[in-house]
Amino acid sequence: MHLEKRSGIKAVIDKANEKGAKRAILINTSGPFHTVKLEKAKKEFQKELDKINFQKTNMTVIKNLDGTPYKEQDNIRDILVNHMISPVRFDKTIEYMMNNGVDTFIEVGPGKVLTGFIKKVNKEAKTISVNDL
């Protein structure tokens, strides 16, 4: 991250802490995820999505754009491509799932990032992390 951006973010963190924020920290990321900087990749992704024939399912699939389920009238391609440049609302997704009876979450893959995030949304959630066979 550029030094001037880092110092600006640090100033905001300091101000938030002064004002009594529960927690304000700098999160190190390795790229400009979910930003307009991915506009070129979005266009390429759109081309690939146009090749796919999406079919109806009887499962509920939740959008990380807003934490609500896809509806039949939704344009799935537009929503998926916009995931690339939009903020992730994983917290809303977890809240929706818990409000609709989901009480156990299984994270498959290396690490426990999502498991930890789920616990931040609701400490009572049951979580399982699977990272090997």
Secondary structure, DSSP 4 states (H G I P E B T S, - for coil): --HHHHHHHHHHHHHHHHTT-S-------SS-TTSGGGHHHHHHHHHHHTT------SS--B-TTTS-B--TTS-HHHHHHHHTTS---HHHHHHHHHHTT--EEEEESSS-HHHHHHHHH-TT-EEEEE---
